[in-house]
Amino acid sequence: MFGRLTLPQLLFAGVLGLAGGIYIYQPIFEQYSREQKELKERVKLAQVSEEKKS
């Protein structure tokens, strides 16, 4: 089955598949990154408000 494709063709197909997967899932990665930043900010604000109460 693989005898018909050369190594450069297989590598090109692999790189193309990887790039396509990253392109498709990029919005999910960006959303996760945004949610993590918001979570860190909320934790930081909660700590500051706790310090002010004490």
C-alpha distance matrix in Angstrom:
0.0 3.8 5.5 6.6 8.3 11.3 13.0 15.7 13.6 12.0 15.7 17.1 15.0 16.1 19.7 19.8 18.8 21.4 24.0 23.6 24.1 27.2 28.5 28.3 29.9 32.4 35.3 34.9 35.0 38.1 39.8 39.3 40.8 43.7 44.5 44.5 47.0 49.2 49.2 50.3 53.0 54.3 54.5 56.3 58.8 59.4 60.3 62.6 64.4 64.8 66.3 68.7 69.8 70.7
3.8 0.0 3.8 5.4 5.6 8.0 9.3 12.2 10.5 8.8 12.3 14.1 12.6 13.5 16.9 17.5 16.9 19.2 21.8 21.9 22.5 25.3 26.8 27.0 28.5 30.7 33.9 33.5 33.3 36.3 38.3 37.8 38.9 42.0 42.9 42.8 45.0 47.5 47.6 48.4 51.1 52.6 52.8 54.4 56.9 57.7 58.4 60.7 62.6 63.1 64.4 66.9 68.1 68.9
5.5 3.8 0.0 3.8 5.6 7.4 9.6 12.6 11.4 10.7 14.1 15.8 14.9 16.3 19.3 20.0 20.0 22.2 24.5 24.8 25.8 28.4 29.7 30.2 31.8 33.9 37.1 37.0 36.7 39.6 41.7 41.2 42.2 45.3 46.3 46.1 48.3 50.8 51.0 51.7 54.4 56.0 56.2 57.7 60.3 61.1 61.7 63.9 66.0 66.4 67.7 70.2 71.5 72.2
6.6 5.4 3.8 0.0 3.8 6.7 9.9 11.9 9.8 10.2 13.8 14.5 13.6 15.7 18.5 18.6 18.9 21.6 23.5 23.5 24.9 27.5 28.4 28.9 31.0 32.9 36.1 36.3 36.1 38.8 41.0 40.9 41.8 44.7 46.0 46.0 48.0 50.5 50.9 51.7 54.2 55.9 56.3 57.7 60.2 61.2 62.0 64.0 66.0 66.7 68.0 70.3 71.7 72.6
8.3 5.6 5.6 3.8 0.0 3.8 6.6 8.3 6.1 6.6 10.0 10.8 10.2 12.4 14.9 15.2 15.8 18.3 20.1 20.4 22.0 24.3 25.3 26.1 28.1 29.8 33.1 33.4 33.0 35.6 38.0 37.9 38.6 41.5 42.9 42.9 44.8 47.3 47.8 48.5 51.0 52.8 53.2 54.5 57.0 58.1 58.8 60.8 62.8 63.6 64.8 67.0 68.6 69.5
11.3 8.0 7.4 6.7 3.8 0.0 3.8 5.6 5.3 6.4 8.8 10.0 10.8 12.5 14.4 15.4 16.6 18.6 20.1 21.1 22.8 24.7 25.8 27.1 28.9 30.2 33.7 34.1 33.3 35.8 38.5 38.2 38.6 41.6 43.2 42.9 44.6 47.4 47.9 48.3 50.8 52.8 53.0 54.1 56.7 58.0 58.5 60.4 62.6 63.4 64.4 66.7 68.4 69.1
13.0 9.3 9.6 9.9 6.6 3.8 0.0 3.8 5.4 5.1 6.1 8.5 9.8 10.5 12.3 14.1 15.2 16.5 18.3 19.8 21.1 22.6 24.2 25.7 27.1 28.3 31.9 32.1 31.0 33.6 36.3 35.8 36.0 39.2 40.8 40.2 41.9 44.8 45.2 45.4 48.0 50.1 50.2 51.2 53.9 55.2 55.5 57.4 59.8 60.4 61.3 63.7 65.4 66.0
15.7 12.2 12.6 11.9 8.3 5.6 3.8 0.0 3.8 5.4 5.1 6.0 8.5 9.8 10.5 12.0 14.1 15.2 16.3 18.1 19.9 21.1 22.2 24.1 25.8 26.6 30.2 30.8 29.7 31.9 34.8 34.6 34.6 37.6 39.5 39.1 40.4 43.4 44.1 44.2 46.6 48.8 49.1 49.9 52.6 54.1 54.4 56.1 58.5 59.4 60.2 62.4 64.3 65.1
13.6 10.5 11.4 9.8 6.1 5.3 5.4 3.8 0.0 3.8 5.5 5.1 6.1 8.6 9.9 10.4 12.2 14.2 15.3 16.3 18.3 20.0 20.9 22.4 24.4 25.5 28.9 29.6 28.9 31.2 33.9 33.9 34.3 37.1 38.9 38.8 40.3 43.0 43.8 44.3 46.5 48.6 49.1 50.1 52.6 54.0 54.6 56.3 58.5 59.5 60.5 62.6 64.4 65.3
12.0 8.8 10.7 10.2 6.6 6.4 5.1 5.4 3.8 0.0 3.8 5.4 5.1 6.1 8.6 9.8 10.5 12.3 14.2 15.2 16.5 18.5 19.9 21.0 22.6 24.1 27.6 27.8 27.1 29.7 32.2 31.9 32.4 35.4 36.9 36.7 38.5 41.2 41.7 42.2 44.7 46.6 46.9 48.1 50.6 51.9 52.5 54.4 56.5 57.3 58.4 60.7 62.3 63.1
15.7 12.3 14.1 13.8 10.0 8.8 6.1 5.1 5.5 3.8 0.0 3.8 5.4 5.0 6.1 8.5 9.8 10.5 12.2 14.1 15.3 16.6 18.2 19.9 21.2 22.2 25.9 26.2 25.0 27.5 30.3 29.9 30.0 33.1 34.8 34.4 35.9 38.8 39.4 39.7 42.1 44.2 44.4 45.4 48.1 49.4 49.9 51.7 54.0 54.7 55.7 58.0 59.7 60.5
17.1 14.1 15.8 14.5 10.8 10.0 8.5 6.0 5.1 5.4 3.8 0.0 3.8 5.4 5.2 6.0 8.5 9.9 10.5 12.1 14.2 15.4 16.3 18.2 20.1 20.8 24.4 25.2 24.3 26.4 29.2 29.3 29.4 32.3 34.2 34.1 35.4 38.2 39.1 39.5 41.6 43.8 44.4 45.3 47.7 49.3 49.9 51.5 53.7 54.7 55.7 57.8 59.6 60.6
15.0 12.6 14.9 13.6 10.2 10.8 9.8 8.5 6.1 5.1 5.4 3.8 0.0 3.8 5.5 5.0 6.1 8.6 9.9 10.4 12.2 14.3 15.2 16.4 18.3 19.7 23.1 23.6 23.2 25.6 28.1 28.2 28.8 31.6 33.2 33.3 35.0 37.5 38.3 39.0 41.2 43.1 43.8 45.0 47.3 48.6 49.5 51.2 53.3 54.2 55.5 57.5 59.1 60.2
16.1 13.5 16.3 15.7 12.4 12.5 10.5 9.8 8.6 6.1 5.0 5.4 3.8 0.0 3.8 5.4 5.1 6.2 8.6 9.8 10.6 12.4 14.2 15.4 16.6 18.1 21.6 21.7 20.9 23.6 26.1 25.7 26.3 29.3 30.8 30.6 32.4 35.0 35.6 36.2 38.6 40.5 40.9 42.2 44.6 45.8 46.5 48.4 50.5 51.3 52.5 54.7 56.3 57.2
19.7 16.9 19.3 18.5 14.9 14.4 12.3 10.5 9.9 8.6 6.1 5.2 5.5 3.8 0.0 3.8 5.4 5.1 6.1 8.5 9.9 10.6 12.2 14.2 15.5 16.2 19.9 20.4 19.3 21.5 24.4 24.3 24.4 27.3 29.1 28.9 30.4 33.1 34.0 34.4 36.6 38.7 39.2 40.2 42.6 44.1 44.8 46.4 48.6 49.6 50.7 52.8 54.5 55.5
19.8 17.5 20.0 18.6 15.2 15.4 14.1 12.0 10.4 9.8 8.5 6.0 5.0 5.4 3.8 0.0 3.8 5.5 5.2 6.1 8.6 10.0 10.4 12.2 14.3 15.2 18.6 19.6 19.0 21.0 23.7 24.1 24.5 27.1 29.0 29.3 30.7 33.1 34.2 35.0 36.9 38.9 39.8 40.9 43.0 44.6 45.5 47.1 49.1 50.3 51.5 53.4 55.1 56.3
18.8 16.9 20.0 18.9 15.8 16.6 15.2 14.1 12.2 10.5 9.8 8.5 6.1 5.1 5.4 3.8 0.0 3.8 5.5 5.1 6.2 8.7 9.8 10.6 12.3 14.0 17.3 17.6 17.4 19.9 22.2 22.4 23.3 25.9 27.4 27.8 29.6 31.8 32.6 33.6 35.8 37.5 38.3 39.7 41.8 43.1 44.1 45.9 47.8 48.8 50.2 52.2 53.7 54.9
21.4 19.2 22.2 21.6 18.3 18.6 16.5 15.2 14.2 12.3 10.5 9.9 8.6 6.2 5.1 5.5 3.8 0.0 3.8 5.4 5.2 6.3 8.6 10.0 10.7 12.0 15.5 15.7 14.8 17.4 19.9 19.7 20.3 23.2 24.7 24.7 26.5 29.0 29.7 30.4 32.7 34.6 35.2 36.4 38.7 40.0 40.9 42.7 44.7 45.6 46.9 49.0 50.5 51.7
24.0 21.8 24.5 23.5 20.1 20.1 18.3 16.3 15.3 14.2 12.2 10.5 9.9 8.6 6.1 5.2 5.5 3.8 0.0 3.8 5.4 5.2 6.1 8.6 10.1 10.3 13.9 14.9 14.1 16.0 18.8 19.2 19.4 22.0 24.0 24.3 25.5 28.0 29.2 29.9 31.8 33.8 34.8 35.8 37.9 39.5 40.5 42.0 44.0 45.2 46.4 48.3 50.0 51.3
23.6 21.9 24.8 23.5 20.4 21.1 19.8 18.1 16.3 15.2 14.1 12.1 10.4 9.8 8.5 6.1 5.1 5.4 3.8 0.0 3.8 5.5 5.0 6.2 8.6 9.9 12.9 13.9 14.1 16.0 18.3 19.1 19.9 22.2 23.9 24.7 26.2 28.3 29.5 30.6 32.4 34.2 35.3 36.6 38.5 39.9 41.3 42.8 44.5 45.8 47.3 49.0 50.5 52.0
24.1 22.5 25.8 24.9 22.0 22.8 21.1 19.9 18.3 16.5 15.3 14.2 12.2 10.6 9.9 8.6 6.2 5.2 5.4 3.8 0.0 3.8 5.4 5.2 6.1 8.3 11.3 11.4 11.6 14.2 16.1 16.4 17.6 20.1 21.4 22.1 24.0 26.0 26.8 28.1 30.2 31.7 32.7 34.2 36.1 37.4 38.6 40.4 42.1 43.2 44.8 46.6 48.0 49.4
27.2 25.3 28.4 27.5 24.3 24.7 22.6 21.1 20.0 18.5 16.6 15.4 14.3 12.4 10.6 10.0 8.7 6.3 5.2 5.5 3.8 0.0 3.8 5.5 5.3 5.7 9.3 9.9 9.1 11.3 13.9 14.2 14.8 17.3 19.0 19.5 21.0 23.3 24.4 25.3 27.3 29.1 30.1 31.3 33.3 34.8 35.9 37.6 39.4 40.6 42.0 43.8 45.4 46.7
28.5 26.8 29.7 28.4 25.3 25.8 24.2 22.2 20.9 19.9 18.2 16.3 15.2 14.2 12.2 10.4 9.8 8.6 6.1 5.0 5.4 3.8 0.0 3.8 5.7 5.3 8.3 10.1 10.2 11.4 13.9 15.2 15.7 17.6 19.6 20.7 21.8 23.8 25.3 26.5 28.0 29.8 31.2 32.4 34.0 35.7 37.1 38.5 40.1 41.6 43.1 44.6 46.2 47.9
28.3 27.0 30.2 28.9 26.1 27.1 25.7 24.1 22.4 21.0 19.9 18.2 16.4 15.4 14.2 12.2 10.6 10.0 8.6 6.2 5.2 5.5 3.8 0.0 3.8 5.7 7.5 8.6 10.0 11.6 13.1 14.5 15.9 17.6 19.0 20.5 22.1 23.6 24.9 26.6 28.1 29.5 31.0 32.6 34.0 35.4 37.1 38.6 40.0 41.4 43.1 44.6 46.0 47.7
29.9 28.5 31.8 31.0 28.1 28.9 27.1 25.8 24.4 22.6 21.2 20.1 18.3 16.6 15.5 14.3 12.3 10.7 10.1 8.6 6.1 5.3 5.7 3.8 0.0 3.8 5.6 5.4 6.5 8.9 10.2 11.0 12.7 14.6 15.8 17.0 18.9 20.5 21.5 23.2 25.0 26.2 27.5 29.2 30.8 32.0 33.6 35.3 36.7 38.0 39.8 41.4 42.7 44.3
32.4 30.7 33.9 32.9 29.8 30.2 28.3 26.6 25.5 24.1 22.2 20.8 19.7 18.1 16.2 15.2 14.0 12.0 10.3 9.9 8.3 5.7 5.3 5.7 3.8 0.0 3.9 5.4 5.1 6.2 8.6 9.9 10.6 12.4 14.3 15.5 16.7 18.5 20.0 21.3 22.8 24.5 26.0 27.3 28.8 30.4 31.9 33.3 34.9 36.4 37.9 39.4 41.0 42.7
35.3 33.9 37.1 36.1 33.1 33.7 31.9 30.2 28.9 27.6 25.9 24.4 23.1 21.6 19.9 18.6 17.3 15.5 13.9 12.9 11.3 9.3 8.3 7.5 5.6 3.9 0.0 3.8 5.4 5.0 6.1 8.6 9.8 10.5 12.2 14.2 15.4 16.5 18.3 20.1 21.2 22.5 24.4 25.8 27.0 28.5 30.4 31.7 32.9 34.6 36.4 37.6 39.0 41.0
34.9 33.5 37.0 36.3 33.4 34.1 32.1 30.8 29.6 27.8 26.2 25.2 23.6 21.7 20.4 19.6 17.6 15.7 14.9 13.9 11.4 9.9 10.1 8.6 5.4 5.4 3.8 0.0 3.8 5.4 5.1 6.2 8.6 9.9 10.6 12.4 14.4 15.4 16.5 18.5 20.2 21.1 22.7 24.5 25.8 26.9 28.8 30.5 31.6 33.0 34.9 36.4 37.6 39.4
35.0 33.3 36.7 36.1 33.0 33.3 31.0 29.7 28.9 27.1 25.0 24.3 23.2 20.9 19.3 19.0 17.4 14.8 14.1 14.1 11.6 9.1 10.2 10.0 6.5 5.1 5.4 3.8 0.0 3.8 5.5 5.2 6.2 8.7 10.0 10.7 12.5 14.4 15.4 16.8 18.6 20.1 21.3 22.8 24.6 25.9 27.3 29.0 30.5 31.8 33.4 35.1 36.5 38.1
38.1 36.3 39.6 38.8 35.6 35.8 33.6 31.9 31.2 29.7 27.5 26.4 25.6 23.6 21.5 21.0 19.9 17.4 16.0 16.0 14.2 11.3 11.4 11.6 8.9 6.2 5.0 5.4 3.8 0.0 3.8 5.4 5.1 6.2 8.6 9.9 10.7 12.4 14.2 15.5 16.7 18.5 20.2 21.3 22.7 24.4 26.0 27.2 28.8 30.4 31.9 33.3 34.9 36.7
39.8 38.3 41.7 41.0 38.0 38.5 36.3 34.8 33.9 32.2 30.3 29.2 28.1 26.1 24.4 23.7 22.2 19.9 18.8 18.3 16.1 13.9 13.9 13.1 10.2 8.6 6.1 5.1 5.5 3.8 0.0 3.8 5.4 5.1 6.2 8.6 10.0 10.6 12.2 14.4 15.4 16.5 18.4 20.0 21.1 22.5 24.5 25.9 27.0 28.6 30.5 31.7 33.0 35.0
39.3 37.8 41.2 40.9 37.9 38.2 35.8 34.6 33.9 31.9 29.9 29.3 28.2 25.7 24.3 24.1 22.4 19.7 19.2 19.1 16.4 14.2 15.2 14.5 11.0 9.9 8.6 6.2 5.2 5.4 3.8 0.0 3.8 5.5 5.1 6.2 8.7 10.0 10.5 12.4 14.4 15.4 16.6 18.4 20.0 21.1 22.7 24.5 25.8 27.0 28.9 30.5 31.7 33.3
40.8 38.9 42.2 41.8 38.6 38.6 36.0 34.6 34.3 32.4 30.0 29.4 28.8 26.3 24.4 24.5 23.3 20.3 19.4 19.9 17.6 14.8 15.7 15.9 12.7 10.6 9.8 8.6 6.2 5.1 5.4 3.8 0.0 3.8 5.5 5.2 6.3 8.8 9.9 10.8 12.5 14.4 15.6 16.7 18.6 20.1 21.4 22.9 24.6 26.0 27.4 29.1 30.7 32.2
43.7 42.0 45.3 44.7 41.5 41.6 39.2 37.6 37.1 35.4 33.1 32.3 31.6 29.3 27.3 27.1 25.9 23.2 22.0 22.2 20.1 17.3 17.6 17.6 14.6 12.4 10.5 9.9 8.7 6.2 5.1 5.5 3.8 0.0 3.8 5.4 5.2 6.3 8.6 10.0 10.7 12.4 14.4 15.4 16.6 18.4 20.2 21.2 22.6 24.4 26.0 27.2 28.8 30.7
44.5 42.9 46.3 46.0 42.9 43.2 40.8 39.5 38.9 36.9 34.8 34.2 33.2 30.8 29.1 29.0 27.4 24.7 24.0 23.9 21.4 19.0 19.6 19.0 15.8 14.3 12.2 10.6 10.0 8.6 6.2 5.1 5.5 3.8 0.0 3.8 5.5 5.1 6.1 8.7 9.9 10.5 12.3 14.2 15.3 16.4 18.4 20.0 21.0 22.5 24.4 25.8 27.0 28.9
44.5 42.8 46.1 46.0 42.9 42.9 40.2 39.1 38.8 36.7 34.4 34.1 33.3 30.6 28.9 29.3 27.8 24.7 24.3 24.7 22.1 19.5 20.7 20.5 17.0 15.5 14.2 12.4 10.7 9.9 8.6 6.2 5.2 5.4 3.8 0.0 3.8 5.5 5.0 6.2 8.7 9.9 10.6 12.3 14.3 15.3 16.6 18.5 20.1 21.1 22.8 24.6 25.9 27.4
47.0 45.0 48.3 48.0 44.8 44.6 41.9 40.4 40.3 38.5 35.9 35.4 35.0 32.4 30.4 30.7 29.6 26.5 25.5 26.2 24.0 21.0 21.8 22.1 18.9 16.7 15.4 14.4 12.5 10.7 10.0 8.7 6.3 5.2 5.5 3.8 0.0 3.8 5.4 5.2 6.3 8.7 10.0 10.6 12.4 14.3 15.5 16.6 18.5 20.0 21.3 22.8 24.6 26.2
49.2 47.5 50.8 50.5 47.3 47.4 44.8 43.4 43.0 41.2 38.8 38.2 37.5 35.0 33.1 33.1 31.8 29.0 28.0 28.3 26.0 23.3 23.8 23.6 20.5 18.5 16.5 15.4 14.4 12.4 10.6 10.0 8.8 6.3 5.1 5.5 3.8 0.0 3.8 5.5 5.1 6.2 8.6 9.8 10.5 12.2 14.3 15.3 16.4 18.3 20.0 21.1 22.6 24.6
49.2 47.6 51.0 50.9 47.8 47.9 45.2 44.1 43.8 41.7 39.4 39.1 38.3 35.6 34.0 34.2 32.6 29.7 29.2 29.5 26.8 24.4 25.3 24.9 21.5 20.0 18.3 16.5 15.4 14.2 12.2 10.5 9.9 8.6 6.1 5.0 5.4 3.8 0.0 3.8 5.4 5.1 6.2 8.6 9.9 10.5 12.4 14.3 15.4 16.5 18.5 20.1 21.2 22.9
50.3 48.4 51.7 51.7 48.5 48.3 45.4 44.2 44.3 42.2 39.7 39.5 39.0 36.2 34.4 35.0 33.6 30.4 29.9 30.6 28.1 25.3 26.5 26.6 23.2 21.3 20.1 18.5 16.8 15.5 14.4 12.4 10.8 10.0 8.7 6.2 5.2 5.5 3.8 0.0 3.8 5.5 5.1 6.1 8.6 9.9 10.6 12.4 14.3 15.3 16.7 18.6 20.2 21.4
53.0 51.1 54.4 54.2 51.0 50.8 48.0 46.6 46.5 44.7 42.1 41.6 41.2 38.6 36.6 36.9 35.8 32.7 31.8 32.4 30.2 27.3 28.0 28.1 25.0 22.8 21.2 20.2 18.6 16.7 15.4 14.4 12.5 10.7 9.9 8.7 6.3 5.1 5.4 3.8 0.0 3.8 5.4 5.0 6.1 8.5 9.9 10.5 12.3 14.2 15.4 16.6 18.5 20.2
54.3 52.6 56.0 55.9 52.8 52.8 50.1 48.8 48.6 46.6 44.2 43.8 43.1 40.5 38.7 38.9 37.5 34.6 33.8 34.2 31.7 29.1 29.8 29.5 26.2 24.5 22.5 21.1 20.1 18.5 16.5 15.4 14.4 12.4 10.5 9.9 8.7 6.2 5.1 5.5 3.8 0.0 3.8 5.4 5.1 6.1 8.6 9.9 10.5 12.2 14.3 15.4 16.5 18.6
54.5 52.8 56.2 56.3 53.2 53.0 50.2 49.1 49.1 46.9 44.4 44.4 43.8 40.9 39.2 39.8 38.3 35.2 34.8 35.3 32.7 30.1 31.2 31.0 27.5 26.0 24.4 22.7 21.3 20.2 18.4 16.6 15.6 14.4 12.3 10.6 10.0 8.6 6.2 5.1 5.4 3.8 0.0 3.8 5.5 5.1 6.2 8.7 10.0 10.5 12.4 14.4 15.4 16.8
56.3 54.4 57.7 57.7 54.5 54.1 51.2 49.9 50.1 48.1 45.4 45.3 45.0 42.2 40.2 40.9 39.7 36.4 35.8 36.6 34.2 31.3 32.4 32.6 29.2 27.3 25.8 24.5 22.8 21.3 20.0 18.4 16.7 15.4 14.2 12.3 10.6 9.8 8.6 6.1 5.0 5.4 3.8 0.0 3.8 5.4 5.2 6.3 8.7 9.9 10.7 12.6 14.5 15.7
58.8 56.9 60.3 60.2 57.0 56.7 53.9 52.6 52.6 50.6 48.1 47.7 47.3 44.6 42.6 43.0 41.8 38.7 37.9 38.5 36.1 33.3 34.0 34.0 30.8 28.8 27.0 25.8 24.6 22.7 21.1 20.0 18.6 16.6 15.3 14.3 12.4 10.5 9.9 8.6 6.1 5.1 5.5 3.8 0.0 3.8 5.4 5.1 6.2 8.6 9.9 10.6 12.4 14.5
59.4 57.7 61.1 61.2 58.1 58.0 55.2 54.1 54.0 51.9 49.4 49.3 48.6 45.8 44.1 44.6 43.1 40.0 39.5 39.9 37.4 34.8 35.7 35.4 32.0 30.4 28.5 26.9 25.9 24.4 22.5 21.1 20.1 18.4 16.4 15.3 14.3 12.2 10.5 9.9 8.5 6.1 5.1 5.4 3.8 0.0 3.8 5.5 5.2 6.1 8.7 10.0 10.7 12.6
60.3 58.4 61.7 62.0 58.8 58.5 55.5 54.4 54.6 52.5 49.9 49.9 49.5 46.5 44.8 45.5 44.1 40.9 40.5 41.3 38.6 35.9 37.1 37.1 33.6 31.9 30.4 28.8 27.3 26.0 24.5 22.7 21.4 20.2 18.4 16.6 15.5 14.3 12.4 10.6 9.9 8.6 6.2 5.2 5.4 3.8 0.0 3.8 5.5 5.0 6.2 8.7 10.0 10.8
62.6 60.7 63.9 64.0 60.8 60.4 57.4 56.1 56.3 54.4 51.7 51.5 51.2 48.4 46.4 47.1 45.9 42.7 42.0 42.8 40.4 37.6 38.5 38.6 35.3 33.3 31.7 30.5 29.0 27.2 25.9 24.5 22.9 21.2 20.0 18.5 16.6 15.3 14.3 12.4 10.5 9.9 8.7 6.3 5.1 5.5 3.8 0.0 3.8 5.4 5.1 6.3 8.8 10.1
64.4 62.6 66.0 66.0 62.8 62.6 59.8 58.5 58.5 56.5 54.0 53.7 53.3 50.5 48.6 49.1 47.8 44.7 44.0 44.5 42.1 39.4 40.1 40.0 36.7 34.9 32.9 31.6 30.5 28.8 27.0 25.8 24.6 22.6 21.0 20.1 18.5 16.4 15.4 14.3 12.3 10.5 10.0 8.7 6.2 5.2 5.5 3.8 0.0 3.8 5.4 5.1 6.3 8.8
64.8 63.1 66.4 66.7 63.6 63.4 60.4 59.4 59.5 57.3 54.7 54.7 54.2 51.3 49.6 50.3 48.8 45.6 45.2 45.8 43.2 40.6 41.6 41.4 38.0 36.4 34.6 33.0 31.8 30.4 28.6 27.0 26.0 24.4 22.5 21.1 20.0 18.3 16.5 15.3 14.2 12.2 10.5 9.9 8.6 6.1 5.0 5.4 3.8 0.0 3.8 5.5 5.2 6.5
66.3 64.4 67.7 68.0 64.8 64.4 61.3 60.2 60.5 58.4 55.7 55.7 55.5 52.5 50.7 51.5 50.2 46.9 46.4 47.3 44.8 42.0 43.1 43.1 39.8 37.9 36.4 34.9 33.4 31.9 30.5 28.9 27.4 26.0 24.4 22.8 21.3 20.0 18.5 16.7 15.4 14.3 12.4 10.7 9.9 8.7 6.2 5.1 5.4 3.8 0.0 3.8 5.5 5.3
68.7 66.9 70.2 70.3 67.0 66.7 63.7 62.4 62.6 60.7 58.0 57.8 57.5 54.7 52.8 53.4 52.2 49.0 48.3 49.0 46.6 43.8 44.6 44.6 41.4 39.4 37.6 36.4 35.1 33.3 31.7 30.5 29.1 27.2 25.8 24.6 22.8 21.1 20.1 18.6 16.6 15.4 14.4 12.6 10.6 10.0 8.7 6.3 5.1 5.5 3.8 0.0 3.8 5.5
69.8 68.1 71.5 71.7 68.6 68.4 65.4 64.3 64.4 62.3 59.7 59.6 59.1 56.3 54.5 55.1 53.7 50.5 50.0 50.5 48.0 45.4 46.2 46.0 42.7 41.0 39.0 37.6 36.5 34.9 33.0 31.7 30.7 28.8 27.0 25.9 24.6 22.6 21.2 20.2 18.5 16.5 15.4 14.5 12.4 10.7 10.0 8.8 6.3 5.2 5.5 3.8 0.0 3.8
70.7 68.9 72.2 72.6 69.5 69.1 66.0 65.1 65.3 63.1 60.5 60.6 60.2 57.2 55.5 56.3 54.9 51.7 51.3 52.0 49.4 46.7 47.9 47.7 44.3 42.7 41.0 39.4 38.1 36.7 35.0 33.3 32.2 30.7 28.9 27.4 26.2 24.6 22.9 21.4 20.2 18.6 16.8 15.7 14.5 12.6 10.8 10.1 8.8 6.5 5.3 5.5 3.8 0.0
